[in-house]
Amino acid sequence: MTSQEFEQFFEAANGAIALDDLALLNKYWAYYNEIKPNVPLINGADFTKLGIKLQWAMLPLLTEAQINDLFMNYIHHVLYDPEFDILEKFKIYMRGVTLYEDRDRIKQWLFEHLPESQARILPETGGEFEASRLSFWLKSIIAACGGNVQDSFKFENFFTTFPQYLKLTQIQKSGIRKLMEFYRYLSVSVFTPEGIDESVVVFDGDDISIHKNGKEEKIDKVNFGEDVELIDWIQKTVQNIESRMNTAPIKPTKTSLEELAIEEEQNNQQKS
């Protein structure tokens, strides 16, 4: 691959990133890995950065190991991009994880390990080596909140009182805040109402509500339009299933080898 061919690929790949088309991004990622051994040395650094950008853009398609690697080592590539919503991308990925146990484990791993990351997310200005690291900022917000980042008052107070934060530029402040909000999201288990990313329809007698991220929205069937019929059908279906489960006869189970042996002998006698 010549430098000119690389420039063409570089431009096309960035175009795919801008389109945010996962199918297209997946094709470029496959091609990226195919041409990787033949990239001119002079373009090596740019090629590596492009690969990281591609992975962030196609985050919902990545493996768990790739996700962990991106957040632990390369979050600074998207942290200060106002067009890139880290939290929303991650939520899309999480909705693709079927089991809630797996979702909770993924969140818990990042919640525990991100504060130990030594990735540099800010320039080392004025000899402040520590303040340039990811670990510094997450450990600072944890300490400021007394270990509970869900404490809204202490969480918000951090952004108006923490000295190192107040020294940052506006772009840097936005990026650090984005990091803190994401970390705060990780602290909530998916087994709590606040941790559910999808909208969940809840039936309570004749009342219908939608729960999402710990918020409840009552549904007015009068103004709900044509979907009322669908909701009624879902509600009746759920009630029918529950009714059948409650009235179904409970069959005794054989709990011992002796009982199973007796049954088998009786069946053999009947056949003969």
C-alpha positions as CSV (number, residue, x, y, z in Angstrom):
1,M,0.0,0.0,0.0
2,T,1.4,3.4,-1.0
3,S,1.0,6.5,1.0
4,Q,-1.5,7.8,-1.5
5,E,-3.6,4.7,-1.2
6,F,-3.5,5.0,2.6
7,E,-4.7,8.6,2.4
8,Q,-7.7,7.4,0.3
9,F,-8.5,4.7,2.7
10,F,-8.1,7.1,5.7
11,E,-10.5,9.6,4.1
12,A,-13.1,6.9,3.3
13,A,-12.9,5.3,6.7
14,N,-13.4,8.7,8.4
15,G,-16.5,9.1,6.1
16,A,-17.9,5.8,7.4
17,I,-17.3,7.0,11.0
18,A,-19.2,10.2,10.3
19,L,-22.1,8.2,8.8
20,D,-22.3,6.0,12.0
21,D,-23.4,3.0,9.9
22,L,-22.5,-0.1,11.9
23,A,-22.7,-2.5,8.9
24,L,-20.4,-0.2,6.9
25,L,-18.0,0.3,9.9
26,N,-17.7,-3.4,10.3
27,K,-16.6,-3.8,6.7
28,Y,-14.0,-1.0,7.1
29,W,-12.8,-2.7,10.3
30,A,-12.3,-6.0,8.5
31,Y,-10.4,-4.2,5.7
32,Y,-8.4,-2.3,8.3
33,N,-7.1,-5.5,9.8
34,E,-6.4,-7.0,6.3
35,I,-4.2,-4.1,5.2
36,K,-2.5,-3.5,8.6
37,P,0.7,-5.4,7.7
38,N,1.2,-3.3,4.5
39,V,0.7,0.2,5.8
40,P,3.7,2.5,5.1
41,L,5.8,3.1,8.2
42,I,5.4,6.9,7.8
43,N,1.6,6.5,8.2
44,G,1.8,4.0,11.2
45,A,0.8,6.4,13.9
46,D,-2.2,7.8,12.0
47,F,-3.2,4.3,11.1
48,T,-3.2,3.2,14.8
49,K,-5.4,6.3,15.7
50,L,-7.8,5.5,12.9
51,G,-8.2,1.9,14.2
52,I,-9.0,3.3,17.7
53,K,-11.6,5.7,16.1
54,L,-13.2,2.9,14.2
55,Q,-13.5,0.7,17.3
56,W,-15.2,3.5,19.3
57,A,-17.6,4.2,16.4
58,M,-18.5,0.5,16.2
59,L,-18.5,0.0,19.9
60,P,-21.9,-1.9,20.0
61,L,-20.3,-4.7,17.8
62,L,-17.2,-5.2,19.9
63,T,-16.3,-8.1,22.2
64,E,-16.2,-7.6,26.0
65,A,-12.4,-7.7,25.9
66,Q,-12.2,-5.0,23.3
67,I,-14.6,-2.8,25.2
68,N,-12.5,-3.1,28.4
69,D,-9.3,-2.3,26.4
70,L,-10.9,0.8,24.9
71,F,-12.2,2.3,28.2
72,M,-9.0,1.4,30.1
73,N,-6.5,2.7,27.6
74,Y,-8.0,4.9,24.8
75,I,-11.0,6.8,26.3
76,H,-9.1,10.1,25.6
77,H,-9.6,9.6,21.9
78,V,-13.4,10.4,22.3
79,L,-13.6,12.1,25.6
80,Y,-13.4,15.7,24.3
81,D,-15.4,15.1,21.1
82,P,-18.8,16.9,21.6
83,E,-20.3,14.7,18.9
84,F,-19.5,11.4,20.5
85,D,-21.8,10.2,23.3
86,I,-19.9,7.6,25.2
87,L,-22.8,6.7,27.5
88,E,-25.3,6.3,24.7
89,K,-22.9,4.1,22.6
90,F,-22.3,1.9,25.7
91,K,-26.0,1.6,26.3
92,I,-26.6,0.3,22.8
93,Y,-23.9,-2.3,23.4
94,M,-25.4,-3.3,26.7
95,R,-28.9,-3.7,25.1
96,G,-27.3,-6.4,22.9
97,V,-26.2,-8.4,26.0
98,T,-29.0,-10.8,26.6
99,L,-28.5,-11.9,30.2
100,Y,-28.8,-9.2,32.9
101,E,-26.2,-11.1,34.9
102,D,-23.7,-10.5,32.1
103,R,-24.7,-6.8,31.9
104,D,-24.2,-6.4,35.6
105,R,-20.8,-8.1,35.5
106,I,-19.6,-5.9,32.6
107,K,-20.6,-2.7,34.4
108,Q,-19.1,-3.9,37.7
109,W,-15.7,-4.8,36.0
110,L,-15.4,-1.3,34.5
111,F,-16.6,0.3,37.8
112,E,-13.9,-1.4,39.8
113,H,-11.0,-1.2,37.3
114,L,-11.4,2.3,35.7
115,P,-10.1,4.1,38.8
116,E,-6.9,2.2,38.5
117,S,-6.2,3.1,34.8
118,Q,-3.1,5.1,34.3
119,A,-4.2,6.3,30.8
120,R,-3.3,9.9,30.2
121,I,-6.4,12.0,29.5
122,L,-5.0,15.5,29.9
123,P,-1.8,17.2,29.0
124,E,0.9,17.3,31.7
125,T,0.9,21.0,32.4
126,G,2.8,22.7,35.3
127,G,4.4,19.4,36.3
128,E,1.0,18.0,37.3
129,F,1.7,14.4,36.2
130,E,-0.9,12.8,38.5
131,A,-3.7,15.1,37.4
132,S,-3.2,14.1,33.7
133,R,-4.2,10.5,34.5
134,L,-7.7,8.9,34.4
135,S,-7.2,7.3,37.8
136,F,-6.7,10.8,39.4
137,W,-10.1,12.1,38.3
138,L,-12.2,9.0,39.2
139,K,-10.5,8.6,42.6
140,S,-11.1,12.3,43.2
141,I,-14.9,12.1,42.5
142,I,-15.2,9.0,44.6
143,A,-13.5,10.7,47.5
144,A,-15.5,13.9,47.0
145,C,-18.7,11.8,47.1
146,G,-17.7,9.8,50.2
147,G,-17.6,6.6,48.2
148,N,-21.1,7.1,46.8
149,V,-21.2,8.7,43.4
150,Q,-25.0,8.5,43.4
151,D,-25.0,11.3,46.1
152,S,-26.3,14.1,43.8
153,F,-25.4,17.0,46.0
154,K,-21.8,15.9,46.5
155,F,-21.5,14.9,42.9
156,E,-22.6,18.3,41.6
157,N,-20.6,20.1,44.2
158,F,-17.4,18.6,42.9
159,F,-17.7,20.6,39.6
160,T,-17.9,23.9,41.5
161,T,-15.3,23.4,44.2
162,F,-12.6,21.0,43.1
163,P,-9.5,23.1,42.4
164,Q,-7.9,21.1,39.5
165,Y,-11.2,21.0,37.7
166,L,-11.7,24.7,37.9
167,K,-8.3,25.2,36.2
168,L,-9.4,23.3,33.1
169,T,-10.5,24.8,29.8
170,Q,-14.2,24.6,28.9
171,I,-13.6,21.7,26.5
172,Q,-11.6,19.8,29.1
173,K,-14.3,20.4,31.7
174,S,-16.9,19.0,29.4
175,G,-14.8,15.9,28.8
176,I,-14.1,15.2,32.4
177,R,-17.8,15.7,33.3
178,K,-18.6,13.2,30.5
179,L,-16.2,10.7,32.1
180,M,-17.8,11.3,35.6
181,E,-21.3,10.8,34.3
182,F,-20.4,7.6,32.6
183,Y,-18.7,6.3,35.8
184,R,-21.8,7.2,37.8
185,Y,-23.9,5.1,35.3
186,L,-21.6,2.2,36.0
187,S,-22.3,2.3,39.7
188,V,-26.0,1.4,39.2
189,S,-26.9,-2.3,39.0
190,V,-29.1,-3.4,36.2
191,F,-31.2,-5.3,38.8
192,T,-32.5,-2.0,40.1
193,P,-35.2,0.2,38.4
194,E,-32.6,2.9,37.9
195,G,-30.3,0.5,36.1
196,I,-32.8,-0.6,33.4
197,D,-31.9,1.0,30.1
198,E,-34.9,-0.2,28.0
199,S,-38.4,1.0,28.5
200,V,-40.4,-1.6,30.5
201,V,-44.2,-1.6,30.3
202,V,-45.7,-2.2,33.8
203,F,-49.4,-3.2,34.3
204,D,-50.9,-2.4,37.7
205,G,-54.6,-3.3,37.5
206,D,-56.1,-1.0,35.0
207,D,-53.1,1.4,35.2
208,I,-50.3,1.3,32.7
209,S,-46.9,2.9,33.1
210,I,-43.5,2.9,31.4
211,H,-40.4,2.6,33.5
212,K,-36.9,3.6,32.3
213,N,-33.8,4.6,34.2
214,G,-35.7,4.7,37.4
215,K,-38.3,7.1,36.0
216,E,-42.0,6.2,35.8
217,E,-44.3,7.7,33.1
218,K,-48.1,7.0,33.5
219,I,-49.8,6.2,30.2
220,D,-53.2,7.8,29.5
221,K,-55.1,5.2,27.5
222,V,-57.5,7.9,26.2
223,N,-54.7,9.7,24.4
224,F,-52.6,6.7,23.6
225,G,-54.1,6.3,20.1
226,E,-54.2,3.1,18.2
227,D,-51.6,1.4,20.4
228,V,-54.3,1.0,23.1
229,E,-55.5,-2.2,21.4
230,L,-52.0,-3.6,21.4
231,I,-51.5,-2.8,25.1
232,D,-54.9,-4.3,25.9
233,W,-53.9,-7.5,24.0
234,I,-50.6,-7.7,25.9
235,Q,-52.3,-7.2,29.2
236,K,-54.9,-9.9,28.5
237,T,-52.2,-12.3,27.3
238,V,-50.1,-11.8,30.5
239,Q,-53.2,-12.3,32.6
240,N,-54.2,-15.5,30.7
241,I,-50.7,-16.9,31.2
242,E,-50.7,-16.1,34.9
243,S,-54.1,-17.7,35.2
244,R,-53.0,-20.9,33.6
245,M,-49.9,-21.0,35.8
246,N,-52.0,-20.6,38.9
247,T,-54.6,-23.2,38.0
248,A,-52.3,-25.8,36.5
249,P,-52.3,-29.1,38.5
250,I,-49.1,-29.7,40.3
251,K,-47.7,-33.1,39.4
252,P,-45.7,-34.8,42.2
253,T,-42.1,-35.4,41.3
254,K,-40.2,-38.6,42.0
255,T,-37.5,-37.7,44.4
256,S,-35.8,-41.0,44.9
257,L,-34.2,-43.8,42.9
258,E,-36.5,-46.3,44.6
259,E,-39.6,-44.6,43.4
260,L,-38.3,-44.4,39.8
261,A,-37.3,-48.1,39.9
262,I,-40.9,-49.1,41.1
263,E,-42.4,-47.0,38.3
264,E,-40.1,-48.6,35.7
265,E,-41.0,-52.1,36.9
266,Q,-44.7,-51.4,36.7
267,N,-44.4,-50.1,33.2
268,N,-42.5,-53.3,32.2
269,Q,-45.2,-55.5,33.7
270,Q,-47.9,-53.6,31.8
271,K,-46.0,-54.1,28.5
272,S,-45.7,-57.8,29.1
